[in-house]
Amino acid sequence: MASAAISSMKIKWIPRFSSLISRNISISQANKANEGWWNKFLHVRTIDPGKDSHSRLLSDSDLVYELQIHDVKPSSTELYLKDYEQWVHSVKDKVKDTSLVGSWKVLVGDQDELVHIWRYDSYTAANKAMEMYRTDPELRKLKKERVKFIRRQENQLMLAFSFWGHPKARNWDCNYEMRSYILKPGTMIEWGNIWARAITYRKKNHAVAGFFSQIGQLYMVHHIWGYKDLQVRKEVREEVWRNPGWDECVAHTVPLVREMRSRWLTPNSFSPIL
């Protein structure tokens, strides 16, 4: 009797289980079809995490960027900027395949903080530049003098997200917001896929640059936006929330973030991005 009952249960359960599998497969296929249609509509390139290194999947260029953040003594900002401008000119004359992308002072955020971004044509160029910084007498002297004005300094090597493109020297005539995110390990591909869609909701004329770290603080992302002033920033951000789909992008990125920070920046006089 017991054996017959068990056999009867198996007979009843297997068709139900098969039906459940079929239904889940159908739902999965429908979701993939809808997602594919949506991505084609937005011209979004979905990144497959299993085919290559994450850095190569997220970036389509050999260009390497260095982010420098210097906390300067409050009484020494002008002396620091004078030294740094001279450093920029000396590097331009002495170091090949290296250029300053932008230089800013923080207005809202950590006070007396300076932010600089450099571009190297490759990792080889970055190696050569850093060797020059250590060995060239003039550059060593400038760096030694500048250290007197600094309380703390840090840097990162980064790549640019392919869907952002590369920042170019331009007179934007505005201030900038740099939004920095520390992500949970293993979520960078997911972040890239979501933001490849999210960037389509933002006005491209406000998007300056998007980077992700390679050396330094890992799983860190930086987005830089340009706004005429704080009021324009407010209006632009309110407008994007009225676009259907933006709220979903935000909802999907929030669980990936461990920490985030925003800095309001003004360009220094020698910055190629003004």
C-alpha positions in Angstrom: 0.0 0.0 0.0 2.7 2.4 1.0 4.7 1.7 -2.2 1.6 2.2 -4.3 0.9 5.5 -2.6 4.5 6.7 -3.2 4.2 5.7 -6.8 1.0 7.6 -7.1 2.5 10.7 -5.6 5.4 10.5 -8.0 3.1 10.2 -11.0 1.1 13.3 -9.8 4.2 15.3 -8.9 6.3 14.8 -12.0 3.8 16.4 -14.4 3.4 19.3 -12.0 7.1 19.8 -11.8 7.5 19.5 -15.6 4.7 22.1 -16.0 6.5 24.4 -13.5 9.8 24.1 -15.4 8.1 24.8 -18.7 6.4 27.8 -17.3 9.6 29.2 -15.8 11.5 28.6 -19.1 8.7 30.5 -21.0 8.9 33.4 -18.5 12.7 33.5 -18.8 12.5 33.5 -22.6 9.9 36.2 -22.6 12.0 38.3 -20.2 15.1 37.9 -22.3 13.1 38.8 -25.4 11.7 41.9 -23.7 15.2 42.9 -22.4 16.7 42.4 -25.9 14.0 44.6 -27.4 14.5 47.3 -24.8 18.3 47.3 -25.2 18.0 47.5 -29.0 15.5 50.4 -28.6 18.1 52.3 -26.3 21.1 51.1 -28.4 22.6 49.5 -25.3 25.5 47.1 -25.6 25.0 44.4 -22.9 28.3 43.2 -21.4 28.8 39.4 -21.0 30.9 38.9 -17.9 32.3 35.6 -18.9 34.2 36.2 -22.2 37.1 38.5 -21.2 38.7 40.5 -18.4 36.3 43.0 -16.8 38.5 46.0 -17.7 38.6 45.0 -21.4 34.8 44.5 -21.4 34.1 47.8 -19.8 36.7 49.9 -21.7 37.6 49.9 -25.4 40.8 51.9 -25.3 44.4 51.6 -24.0 44.2 55.1 -22.5 45.0 55.1 -18.8 43.9 57.9 -16.4 45.4 58.9 -13.1 43.2 60.6 -10.5 45.1 62.6 -7.9 43.4 64.0 -4.8 45.5 66.4 -2.6 44.4 67.8 0.7 46.2 71.2 1.0 46.9 73.2 4.1 44.3 76.1 4.1 47.0 78.8 4.2 49.0 77.3 1.3 46.4 76.9 -1.5 47.8 79.7 -3.7 51.4 78.5 -3.3 50.4 74.9 -4.1 48.5 76.0 -7.2 51.5 78.0 -8.4 53.7 75.0 -8.0 51.3 72.7 -9.6 50.8 74.9 -12.6 54.6 74.9 -13.1 54.5 71.1 -12.7 51.9 70.8 -15.5 54.1 72.9 -17.9 57.3 70.9 -17.0 55.5 67.5 -17.5 54.2 68.8 -20.9 57.8 69.6 -22.0 59.5 66.5 -20.6 57.1 63.6 -20.5 55.8 62.0 -23.7 52.3 60.5 -24.2 51.1 62.2 -21.0 48.6 65.1 -20.6 46.5 66.9 -18.0 42.8 66.2 -18.5 41.4 68.5 -15.8 42.2 70.2 -12.5 39.7 71.4 -10.0 39.3 72.8 -6.5 36.6 71.5 -4.3 34.0 74.0 -3.3 31.5 71.7 -1.5 32.8 68.5 0.1 36.2 68.1 1.7 37.5 71.7 1.9 41.0 72.7 0.7 41.0 69.6 -1.6 42.4 69.7 -5.1 41.5 67.1 -7.8 43.6 66.4 -10.9 43.1 63.9 -13.7 46.0 62.9 -16.0 45.9 60.8 -19.2 48.5 58.4 -20.3 48.5 56.8 -23.8 49.0 53.3 -22.3 50.3 51.5 -19.2 53.7 51.7 -20.7 53.4 55.5 -21.0 52.2 55.6 -17.3 55.3 53.6 -16.2 57.6 55.9 -18.1 55.9 59.0 -16.7 56.1 57.8 -13.1 59.8 57.0 -13.6 60.4 60.5 -14.9 58.6 61.9 -11.8 61.0 60.1 -9.6 64.3 60.7 -11.5 64.1 64.1 -13.4 65.8 66.8 -11.2 63.4 69.6 -12.1 60.3 67.5 -11.5 61.7 66.1 -8.2 62.4 69.6 -7.0 58.8 70.8 -7.8 57.3 67.7 -6.1 59.5 68.2 -3.0 58.4 71.8 -2.8 54.7 71.0 -3.3 54.8 68.4 -0.5 55.3 71.2 2.0 51.8 72.4 1.2 50.0 69.1 1.4 48.4 67.4 4.4 47.4 64.2 2.6 47.4 62.8 -0.9 46.1 59.8 -2.8 45.8 58.6 -6.3 44.3 55.9 -8.5 44.8 54.5 -12.0 41.6 54.3 -13.9 40.0 53.4 -17.3 37.2 55.2 -19.0 33.8 53.5 -19.5 33.4 52.8 -23.2 29.8 54.1 -23.1 31.0 57.5 -21.8 33.8 58.1 -24.2 36.9 60.1 -23.3 36.9 63.6 -21.8 38.1 66.4 -24.1 39.6 69.8 -23.4 36.7 72.2 -23.7 35.5 75.5 -22.2 32.3 74.4 -20.6 32.1 77.7 -18.6 30.6 75.9 -15.7 31.2 74.1 -12.4 31.4 70.3 -12.1 30.1 67.6 -9.9 32.2 64.5 -9.3 30.1 61.6 -7.9 32.2 58.8 -6.6 30.9 55.3 -5.7 32.6 52.3 -4.0 30.9 49.2 -5.2 30.5 45.8 -3.7 33.2 43.4 -5.1 32.0 41.5 -8.2 29.4 44.1 -9.3 31.3 46.2 -11.8 29.9 44.5 -14.9 26.4 44.8 -13.6 27.0 48.5 -12.9 28.3 49.0 -16.4 25.3 47.3 -18.0 22.9 49.4 -16.0 24.7 52.7 -16.7 25.1 51.9 -20.4 21.3 52.3 -20.3 21.1 55.0 -17.7 23.4 57.4 -19.6 20.8 57.5 -22.4 18.4 59.3 -20.0 21.0 62.0 -19.2 21.6 65.0 -21.4 25.0 64.2 -23.1 26.1 67.9 -22.9 26.2 67.5 -19.1 28.2 64.2 -19.1 31.9 65.0 -18.9 33.6 61.7 -17.9 33.0 58.3 -16.4 35.9 56.1 -14.9 36.4 52.9 -13.0 39.5 52.2 -10.9 42.2 49.7 -11.7 44.9 50.4 -9.0 44.3 52.1 -5.7 40.8 51.9 -4.2 39.3 49.0 -6.2 35.7 48.7 -7.3 35.4 52.5 -7.4 33.6 54.5 -10.0 33.7 58.3 -10.7 31.2 60.2 -12.8 31.8 63.8 -13.7 29.0 66.1 -14.8 29.1 69.8 -15.8 26.5 72.3 -14.7 26.3 76.1 -15.2 25.4 76.4 -11.5 23.7 74.7 -8.6 20.3 75.7 -9.8 20.8 74.1 -13.2 22.0 71.0 -11.5 18.8 70.9 -9.5 16.6 71.4 -12.6 18.5 68.8 -14.7 18.3 66.1 -12.0 14.6 66.8 -11.4 14.0 66.5 -15.2 15.7 63.2 -15.5 13.5 61.7 -12.8 10.5 62.5 -15.0 11.8 60.1 -17.7 10.2 56.7 -17.5 12.8 54.1 -16.7 15.3 56.3 -14.9 13.8 55.2 -11.5 14.4 51.6 -12.5 18.1 52.3 -13.3 18.6 53.9 -9.9 16.7 51.1 -8.1 19.0 48.6 -9.7 22.3 50.4 -8.9 21.6 51.3 -5.3 22.1 47.7 -4.0 25.5 47.6 -5.7 26.9 50.6 -3.8 28.8 50.4 -0.5 29.7 54.1 -0.2 29.1 57.2 -2.2 30.4 60.8 -2.2 29.7 64.0 -4.2 32.1 66.9 -4.7 31.2 70.3 -6.2 34.2 71.5 -8.2 35.5 74.7 -9.8 38.2 74.5 -12.5 41.7 75.9 -11.9 43.0 78.5 -14.4 45.3 76.0 -16.1 42.8 73.2 -16.4 42.2 72.1 -20.0 38.5 71.5 -19.0 37.2 74.8 -17.9 
